[in-house]
Amino acid sequence: MMVIKISTMIKHFTGLFFFIITSFQVFSQTSVITDSLKVTDTIEKEPVLTIKPVNSEFQELEIYKLKPAIDIPLTAVGTGLSLLGFSQIYSKDASSEEEILALRKSDINSFDRWAADEYSEKASDQSDMFFYGSMPLPLLLLLDKDIRQDALKIGFLYIEALSITGVFYTGSNYFVNRYRPLAYNPNVPMDERRSGGSTNSFIGGHPALVATSVFFMAKVYADYHPESKFKWVLYTAASAATFATAYLRLKGGKHFPSDLITGVTIGTLSGILVPQFHKNKLIKNDRVKLAPFHNGSSSGLSFAYRL
C-alpha cells in the first residue's frame, strides 16, 4: 500500500508539472497566432520617445526577464530534488508500537503542545481539496490578454516557485523526523500513528504549496496591473485559502502550529519573491516611470509621470 501511495503521489505531481507547462505553452502559441492575424503591414520606424499619463493603457516590452543560465539549471535541479524528496519522505520506515507509546505530550514545547489533541479525518480530506485545487489556479491568469502574451515565461516562473518550495518541504521532512500531532493522540488508530509518514510534521507542506500557488497568482496579476484594485481581492483570497489550508491541517492532526507558520512563510515568500526577482528594473520612483514599450510596428521608451 505504501509503494502504491508513493508512486501515485509522484505521478500526480509529475502530471501537474507537465499539465502546467503544456497549458501555458498552448496559450502562448494561441496568443502569437492571434497577434499575427491582427498585423496586416509591418512598417519599420525609428524608436520614439512617448510621454503618457500613468493611468493610460500602454504595454511594457517586458514585465519579467529570465536569465536562462541561472533559471533553467535552478528549476531543473529544484524540480528533480522535489520529486526525489517525495519518494524518500513517504517511504520512511514505520515506527514500532513501543516507540509510539513512549511519546509524551509533555515533551512537546508549550507553544505546540495543545495541537496533539486535534484529529479529524474530514478536516484532513478537506485540506487535500485545497492542496490539489490550488495547483492549476495560476492558469486563470491566462484569461488576461496581457499576461497571456507571456504565457511560457509565466509558466516557467511558476514551476520555479513550486520547485523552490518543494525543496524546502521535502528537505526539511527528510532531515527533521518530527512526529505529527496525531502520533501523540491515543484516539488515533495505531497503524496511522506508526506509519512512516507520521514523522513528516515539519514543515507544513500543504499550506506551503497552496501559498506558493495563490500568492504567485496575485503577485503576477499585480505586476501586470499595478493600478488595478482587483489585485487586493486576489491577495485577500490568497490569504484566506492559505489560512484555511493551515487550519484544516491543524484540525486534522497533521501539523503543529510552528510547522504551519514555517510552511506558510516559505510558500508565501516563494510565490511572491520569484516573480519579484525577475521584474524589469525600472526607475524606482512612485511618480516617475521609464520603461521600454512595443506597440504594433513601433517601439521605444515610455515615460510616465503621475500628476
C-alpha positions as CSV (number, residue, x, y, z in Angstrom):
1,M,0.0,0.0,0.0
2,M,2.8,2.4,0.8
3,V,4.5,1.8,-2.5
4,I,1.3,2.4,-4.4
5,K,0.7,5.6,-2.4
6,I,4.2,6.9,-3.1
7,S,4.0,6.2,-6.8
8,T,0.5,7.7,-7.1
9,M,1.7,10.9,-5.4
10,I,4.8,11.3,-7.6
11,K,2.6,10.6,-10.6
12,H,0.2,13.4,-9.5
13,F,2.9,15.9,-9.1
14,T,4.7,15.0,-12.3
15,G,1.4,15.2,-14.2
16,L,0.7,18.6,-12.7
17,F,4.1,19.9,-13.8
18,F,3.6,18.7,-17.4
19,F,0.0,19.9,-17.4
20,I,1.0,23.4,-16.3
21,I,3.9,23.6,-18.8
22,T,1.7,22.4,-21.7
23,S,-1.2,24.7,-20.8
24,F,1.0,27.8,-20.7
25,Q,2.7,26.7,-24.0
26,V,-0.7,26.3,-25.7
27,F,-2.0,29.7,-24.6
28,S,1.3,31.3,-25.6
29,Q,1.1,29.8,-29.1
30,T,-2.5,30.9,-29.4
31,S,-1.6,34.4,-28.5
32,V,1.2,34.6,-31.1
33,I,-1.2,33.3,-33.8
34,T,-3.9,35.9,-32.8
35,D,-1.4,38.7,-32.8
36,S,-0.1,37.7,-36.3
37,L,-3.6,37.8,-37.7
38,K,-4.0,41.4,-36.5
39,V,-0.9,42.7,-38.2
40,T,-1.5,43.4,-41.9
41,D,1.5,45.5,-42.7
42,T,4.9,45.8,-41.0
43,I,6.4,49.3,-41.1
44,E,9.8,49.9,-39.7
45,K,10.0,53.1,-37.7
46,E,12.7,54.8,-35.7
47,P,12.5,54.3,-32.0
48,V,10.5,57.1,-30.4
49,L,10.0,58.7,-27.0
50,T,6.4,58.9,-25.9
51,I,5.0,60.7,-22.9
52,K,1.8,59.3,-21.5
53,P,-0.1,59.6,-18.2
54,V,0.4,56.7,-15.8
55,N,-3.2,55.7,-16.0
56,S,-3.3,55.4,-19.8
57,E,-3.0,52.0,-21.4
58,F,0.4,51.0,-22.7
59,Q,2.2,47.7,-22.8
60,E,5.7,47.5,-21.4
61,L,8.0,45.4,-23.5
62,E,8.8,43.0,-20.7
63,I,7.4,42.8,-17.2
64,Y,9.8,39.9,-16.3
65,K,13.2,39.0,-17.6
66,L,14.6,35.5,-17.3
67,K,18.3,34.5,-17.0
68,P,18.4,31.1,-18.7
69,A,21.9,30.3,-17.5
70,I,20.6,30.6,-13.9
71,D,16.9,29.9,-14.1
72,I,17.0,26.7,-16.2
73,P,19.5,24.8,-14.0
74,L,17.9,26.1,-10.8
75,T,14.4,25.0,-11.8
76,A,15.6,21.6,-13.2
77,V,17.6,20.8,-10.1
78,G,14.8,22.0,-7.8
79,T,12.1,20.0,-9.6
80,G,14.3,16.9,-9.7
81,L,15.1,17.2,-6.0
82,S,11.5,17.8,-5.1
83,L,10.3,14.7,-6.9
84,L,13.1,12.6,-5.4
85,G,12.3,14.0,-2.0
86,F,8.7,13.0,-2.2
87,S,9.7,9.4,-2.8
88,Q,12.1,9.5,0.2
89,I,9.9,11.1,2.8
90,Y,6.9,8.9,2.0
91,S,8.9,5.7,2.2
92,K,10.3,6.1,5.7
93,D,10.3,3.0,7.9
94,A,7.3,2.7,10.3
95,S,7.9,3.3,14.0
96,S,7.5,0.5,16.4
97,E,4.5,0.4,18.8
98,E,6.9,0.8,21.7
99,E,8.3,4.0,20.2
100,I,4.8,5.5,19.7
101,L,3.7,4.6,23.3
102,A,6.9,6.2,24.6
103,L,5.9,9.6,23.2
104,R,4.8,12.1,25.8
105,K,2.9,15.3,25.2
106,S,4.9,16.9,28.0
107,D,8.0,16.7,25.7
108,I,6.3,19.0,23.2
109,N,7.1,22.7,23.5
110,S,4.3,24.7,25.2
111,F,3.5,26.7,22.0
112,D,2.6,23.5,20.1
113,R,1.5,21.1,22.8
114,W,-2.2,21.7,22.6
115,A,-2.3,20.6,18.9
116,A,-1.6,17.0,20.0
117,D,-5.3,16.7,20.9
118,E,-6.5,17.5,17.4
119,Y,-7.6,14.8,15.0
120,S,-10.2,14.9,12.2
121,E,-10.1,12.7,9.1
122,K,-12.7,15.0,7.5
123,A,-10.5,18.1,8.0
124,S,-7.5,16.2,6.5
125,D,-9.5,15.3,3.4
126,Q,-10.8,18.9,3.0
127,S,-7.2,20.1,3.2
128,D,-6.3,17.8,0.3
129,M,-9.0,19.6,-1.8
130,F,-7.3,22.9,-1.2
131,F,-3.9,21.4,-1.9
132,Y,-4.7,19.8,-5.3
133,G,-7.2,22.5,-6.3
134,S,-4.7,25.3,-5.9
135,M,-2.1,23.9,-8.2
136,P,-3.7,24.8,-11.5
137,L,-5.2,28.1,-10.3
138,P,-2.5,30.3,-11.9
139,L,-3.8,29.1,-15.3
140,L,-6.6,31.6,-14.7
141,L,-4.0,34.3,-15.3
142,L,-4.1,33.3,-19.0
143,L,-7.6,34.8,-19.3
144,D,-5.8,38.2,-19.2
145,K,-4.7,39.1,-22.7
146,D,-1.6,41.0,-21.5
147,I,-0.4,38.1,-19.3
148,R,-1.3,35.6,-22.0
149,Q,1.3,37.1,-24.3
150,D,4.0,35.9,-21.8
151,A,2.4,32.6,-21.1
152,L,5.6,30.5,-21.4
153,K,7.6,32.8,-19.2
154,I,4.9,33.0,-16.5
155,G,4.6,29.2,-16.6
156,F,8.3,28.8,-16.2
157,L,8.4,31.1,-13.2
158,Y,5.5,29.2,-11.6
159,I,7.3,25.9,-11.9
160,E,10.4,27.6,-10.5
161,A,8.5,28.9,-7.5
162,L,6.9,25.4,-6.9
163,S,10.3,23.7,-7.1
164,I,11.9,26.0,-4.6
165,T,9.0,25.4,-2.1
166,G,9.2,21.7,-2.9
167,V,12.9,21.5,-2.0
168,F,12.3,23.2,1.4
169,Y,9.4,20.9,2.1
170,T,10.9,17.6,1.2
171,G,14.4,18.6,2.5
172,S,13.1,19.6,5.9
173,N,10.9,16.4,6.3
174,Y,13.8,14.3,5.2
175,F,16.3,15.7,7.7
176,V,13.9,16.5,10.5
177,N,12.0,13.5,11.7
178,R,9.3,15.2,13.8
179,Y,6.3,13.2,14.8
180,R,2.9,14.6,13.7
181,P,0.5,15.6,16.5
182,L,-1.7,12.6,15.7
183,A,1.2,10.3,16.8
184,Y,0.7,11.5,20.4
185,N,-3.1,11.0,20.3
186,P,-4.4,7.7,21.8
187,N,-7.7,8.2,19.9
188,V,-5.9,7.7,16.6
189,P,-5.5,4.2,15.2
190,M,-2.1,2.8,16.0
191,D,-1.4,1.9,12.3
192,E,-1.7,5.6,11.4
193,R,0.4,6.7,14.4
194,R,3.1,4.2,13.5
195,S,3.3,4.9,9.7
196,G,6.5,6.3,8.2
197,G,4.6,9.4,7.2
198,S,3.8,10.2,10.8
199,T,7.3,11.7,11.1
200,N,6.7,14.3,8.3
201,S,5.4,17.0,10.6
202,F,8.0,19.7,9.8
203,I,7.3,21.7,7.7
204,G,3.6,22.0,6.7
205,G,3.7,21.1,3.0
206,H,0.1,21.6,2.1
207,P,-0.2,25.3,3.2
208,A,3.3,25.9,1.8
209,L,2.4,24.8,-1.7
210,V,-1.0,26.4,-1.5
211,A,0.6,29.7,-0.5
212,T,3.1,29.5,-3.3
213,S,0.3,29.0,-5.9
214,V,-2.2,31.6,-4.8
215,F,0.3,34.3,-3.9
216,F,2.2,33.8,-7.1
217,M,-1.1,34.3,-9.0
218,A,-1.9,37.5,-7.0
219,K,1.7,38.8,-7.4
220,V,1.8,38.3,-11.2
221,Y,-1.6,40.0,-11.7
222,A,-0.5,42.9,-9.6
223,D,2.8,43.3,-11.6
224,Y,0.9,43.5,-14.9
225,H,-1.9,45.7,-13.5
226,P,-0.3,47.8,-10.7
227,E,-3.2,50.3,-10.8
228,S,-5.9,47.7,-10.5
229,K,-7.8,47.4,-7.2
230,F,-8.7,43.8,-8.1
231,K,-5.2,42.8,-7.0
232,W,-6.2,43.3,-3.4
233,V,-9.1,40.9,-4.0
234,L,-6.6,38.3,-5.1
235,Y,-4.3,38.9,-2.2
236,T,-7.2,38.6,0.2
237,A,-8.3,35.4,-1.4
238,A,-4.8,34.1,-1.3
239,S,-4.5,34.8,2.4
240,A,-7.9,33.1,3.1
241,A,-7.0,30.0,1.1
242,T,-3.7,29.7,2.8
243,F,-5.2,30.2,6.3
244,A,-8.0,27.7,5.6
245,T,-5.5,25.0,4.5
246,A,-3.3,25.6,7.5
247,Y,-6.3,25.4,9.8
248,L,-7.6,22.2,8.3
249,R,-4.1,20.6,8.6
250,L,-4.1,21.6,12.3
251,K,-7.6,20.2,12.9
252,G,-6.6,17.0,11.1
253,G,-3.7,16.4,13.5
254,K,-1.2,16.6,10.7
255,H,1.0,19.6,11.9
256,F,1.8,21.7,14.9
257,P,1.4,25.5,14.7
258,S,5.1,26.0,14.3
259,D,5.2,23.6,11.3
260,L,2.4,25.6,9.7
261,I,3.8,29.0,10.4
262,T,7.1,27.9,8.8
263,G,5.4,26.3,5.8
264,V,3.2,29.3,5.2
265,T,6.1,31.7,5.4
266,I,8.3,29.7,3.0
267,G,5.4,29.3,0.5
268,T,4.3,32.9,0.6
269,L,7.9,34.2,0.1
270,S,8.5,31.8,-2.8
271,G,5.2,32.8,-4.6
272,I,6.0,36.5,-4.2
273,L,9.7,36.7,-4.5
274,V,10.3,34.6,-7.5
275,P,8.3,37.0,-9.8
276,Q,9.8,40.0,-7.9
277,F,13.4,38.9,-8.5
278,H,12.6,38.6,-12.2
279,K,11.0,42.0,-12.7
280,N,12.5,44.5,-15.0
281,K,14.5,47.2,-13.2
282,L,12.5,50.4,-13.7
283,I,13.2,53.8,-12.2
284,K,12.2,53.4,-8.5
285,N,10.0,56.4,-8.1
286,D,6.4,56.5,-7.2
287,R,5.7,59.4,-9.6
288,V,8.1,58.7,-12.5
289,K,8.3,55.5,-14.5
290,L,10.5,54.8,-17.5
291,A,10.1,51.6,-19.4
292,P,10.6,50.1,-22.9
293,F,7.4,49.5,-24.9
294,H,6.3,47.8,-28.1
295,N,3.1,48.7,-29.9
296,G,2.4,47.1,-33.2
297,S,5.2,48.1,-35.6
298,S,6.8,50.7,-33.4
299,S,8.9,50.5,-30.3
300,G,10.8,52.9,-28.0
301,L,10.7,54.2,-24.4
302,S,7.6,55.2,-22.5
303,F,7.9,57.9,-19.9
304,A,5.1,58.2,-17.4
305,Y,4.6,60.9,-14.7
306,R,1.9,60.7,-12.0
307,L,0.3,64.1,-11.5
